[in-house]
Amino acid sequence: MNTHSSATAIPALRVRDLRKTYGNGVQALRGVSLDVAPGDFFALLGPNGAGKSTMIGIVSSLVNLGAGSVEVFGVDMAGRRRDAMRLIGLVPQEINFNLFEKPFDILVNYAGFYGIPRQEARGRAEEELRRAYLWDKAHLMSRTLSGGMKRRLMIARAMMTRPRLLILDEPTAGVDIEIRRGMWRDLREINAAGSTIILTTHYLEEAESLCRNLAIINHGEIVEQGPMRSLLAKLDVEGFLLDIDGALPAALPVIEGVALVAADANTLDLDMPRSMNLNRVFAALDRSGIRVRSMRTKSNRLEELFVRMTGEREREA
């Protein structure tokens, strides 16, 4: 686990009272404040239109700041924009490199925009392409790369400047689970090497797997933030999928405080209070002639938290 953060360290990102209203009157951000510790792997979550993209755009200097302040490792974005931007690497959601360029040239040319000498850039390009498992594609046209390879090339390009803060906007959108998990491995390595990472994603299991802290934004406001484990612990219900030996009976037993439904002919979907003893549930199933062969935890805890927090904000509005 990365140990770079500390309570007294200058935040990798400090956002204070960030506000943004677009010309059509839409308030995208309504006073957002948060800190991201150095070395953290931080998730920024929220539904479409919540304000995630606007916030990322302001932090990465692609969207003009309405009001408030942004500091990157203590460097004020308003007063020292160029210095702040040198600390940031951005991986946008859309593929935005020249598909008729070779990956090696894309990386070297990108480094040139930041004043990195060409010889050094060539060395870095090889290093990053190898890390992204793309070295064998270095001199092919980028349009021939698969979707997952293009995503990895975007990350490799962002890493050419050795950013202290790497911002990833939906980096695994549209790629299959095998490629996604490979990218998770790469991002963990980047984080372990010292880069702070901020991730926006709609794959909530991705955030739960990768991130140590998170903030949930809805209607332009932060509705919850804190350590991932602490926020998940707020949920008083946990869920399991039970694989059953043989077919389920037509009528399932009624167990007080437990939601029990058939996911399919051989699987039970179980939700129960965290305080309940699971053996009590197993005993009740056993009395009904249901034999549990194996059990696995449902990976929807973060989704439940997300729905709860955004739902509470809807009721308050």
Residue pairs with C-beta under 8 A, 6 or more apart in sequence:
2 39
2 40
2 41
2 191
2 192
2 194
3 39
4 38
4 39
4 194
4 196
5 37
5 38
5 39
5 40
6 37
6 38
9 37
9 38
10 38
10 73
10 74
11 35
11 36
11 37
11 38
11 71
11 73
11 74
12 36
12 37
12 38
12 39
12 40
12 72
12 73
12 164
12 165
12 196
13 34
13 35
13 36
13 59
13 70
13 71
13 72
13 165
13 196
13 198
14 35
14 36
14 69
14 70
14 71
14 74
15 32
15 33
15 34
15 35
15 55
15 59
15 68
15 69
15 70
16 33
16 68
16 69
16 70
17 31
17 32
17 33
17 67
17 68
17 69
18 29
18 31
18 32
18 33
18 55
18 58
18 65
18 66
18 67
18 68
18 69
18 70
19 27
19 29
19 30
19 31
19 32
19 66
19 67
19 68
20 27
20 28
20 29
20 51
20 54
20 58
20 63
20 65
20 66
20 67
20 220
21 27
21 28
21 66
22 28
27 220
28 51
28 54
28 220
29 51
29 54
29 55
29 58
29 66
29 68
29 220
30 51
30 219
30 220
30 221
31 68
31 221
32 51
32 55
32 68
32 217
32 220
32 221
32 222
33 68
33 222
34 215
34 222
34 225
36 42
36 165
36 196
36 198
36 213
37 196
37 213
38 73
38 164
38 196
39 191
39 194
39 196
40 196
40 197
40 212
40 213
41 187
41 188
41 191
41 196
41 197
41 199
41 210
41 211
41 212
41 213
42 196
42 197
42 198
42 199
42 211
42 212
42 213
42 214
42 215
43 198
43 199
43 200
43 201
43 207
43 210
43 211
43 213
43 214
43 215
43 228
44 52
44 55
44 56
44 198
44 199
44 200
44 214
44 215
44 217
45 52
45 200
45 201
45 204
45 207
45 214
45 215
45 216
45 217
45 302
45 306
46 52
46 216
46 217
46 218
46 310
47 218
47 310
50 217
50 218
50 219
50 220
50 310
51 217
51 218
51 219
51 220
51 221
52 169
52 200
52 217
53 169
53 200
54 63
54 220
55 217
56 90
56 167
56 169
56 198
56 200
57 63
58 64
58 65
58 70
59 70
59 72
59 77
59 88
59 167
60 85
60 88
60 90
60 167
61 77
61 81
61 84
61 85
62 90
65 77
65 78
69 76
69 77
69 78
70 76
70 77
70 78
70 84
71 77
71 84
72 84
72 87
72 88
72 164
72 165
73 87
73 164
73 165
75 83
75 84
75 87
76 84
77 84
86 114
86 161
87 163
87 164
87 165
88 163
88 164
88 165
88 166
88 167
89 158
89 159
89 161
89 163
89 165
89 166
89 167
89 195
90 158
90 167
90 169
91 154
91 155
91 158
91 166
91 167
91 168
91 169
91 171
92 154
92 169
93 169
93 170
93 171
93 173
95 150
95 151
95 154
96 154
97 106
97 142
97 153
97 154
97 157
98 106
98 142
99 141
99 142
99 143
100 141
100 142
100 143
101 109
101 141
101 142
102 138
102 139
102 140
102 141
102 142
103 129
103 134
103 137
103 138
103 139
103 140
103 142
103 145
103 153
103 156
104 122
104 125
104 126
104 129
104 138
104 139
106 142
106 153
106 157
107 121
107 124
107 125
107 128
107 129
107 156
107 157
107 160
108 118
108 121
108 122
108 125
110 157
110 160
111 120
111 121
111 124
111 125
111 160
111 161
112 118
112 121
114 160
114 161
116 124
116 160
116 161
121 160
124 160
124 162
125 138
125 160
126 135
126 138
128 156
128 157
128 159
128 160
129 135
129 137
129 138
129 156
131 156
131 159
131 186
131 189
132 152
132 153
132 155
132 156
132 186
133 152
133 182
134 145
134 149
134 152
134 153
134 156
137 144
137 145
137 149
142 150
142 153
145 153
146 179
147 174
147 175
147 179
148 175
148 176
148 179
148 182
148 183
151 171
151 172
151 175
151 179
151 183
152 183
152 186
154 171
155 168
155 171
155 183
155 186
155 187
155 190
158 166
159 166
159 190
159 195
163 195
164 194
164 195
164 196
165 195
165 196
165 197
165 198
166 190
166 195
166 196
166 197
166 198
167 197
167 198
168 187
168 197
168 198
168 199
168 200
168 201
169 200
170 200
170 201
170 202
171 183
171 187
171 199
171 201
172 179
172 180
172 183
172 201
172 203
172 206
173 202
175 183
180 203
180 206
184 206
184 209
184 210
187 197
187 199
187 210
188 210
190 197
191 197
199 206
199 207
199 210
199 211
201 207
204 300
204 302
204 303
204 306
205 299
205 300
205 302
207 214
207 228
207 302
208 228
208 232
208 299
208 301
208 302
211 228
212 227
212 228
213 225
213 226
213 227
213 228
214 225
214 226
214 228
214 231
215 222
215 224
215 225
216 222
216 223
216 224
216 225
216 305
216 306
216 309
216 310
217 223
218 309
218 310
218 313
218 314
219 313
219 317
221 313
223 309
223 310
223 312
223 313
224 231
224 305
224 309
228 302
231 305
232 301
232 302
232 305
234 305
235 274
235 301
235 304
235 305
235 308
236 273
236 274
236 275
237 271
237 272
237 273
237 274
237 304
238 271
238 272
238 274
238 297
238 301
239 269
239 270
239 271
239 272
239 297
239 298
239 300
239 301
240 270
240 272
240 278
240 295
240 296
240 297
240 298
241 263
241 267
241 268
241 269
241 270
241 295
241 296
241 297
241 298
242 267
242 268
242 270
242 285
242 292
242 294
242 295
243 266
243 267
243 292
243 293
243 294
243 295
243 296
244 266
244 267
244 268
244 290
244 291
244 292
244 293
245 291
245 292
245 293
246 266
246 291
247 265
247 266
248 262
248 265
248 266
248 268
248 290
249 288
249 289
249 290
252 260
252 261
252 262
252 268
252 288
252 290
253 260
253 284
253 285
253 287
253 288
253 290
255 280
255 281
255 284
257 272
257 273
257 276
258 270
258 271
258 272
258 276
258 281
259 269
259 270
259 271
259 272
260 268
260 269
260 270
261 268
261 269
262 268
262 269
263 269
268 285
268 290
269 298
270 281
272 278
272 281
282 292
285 291
285 292
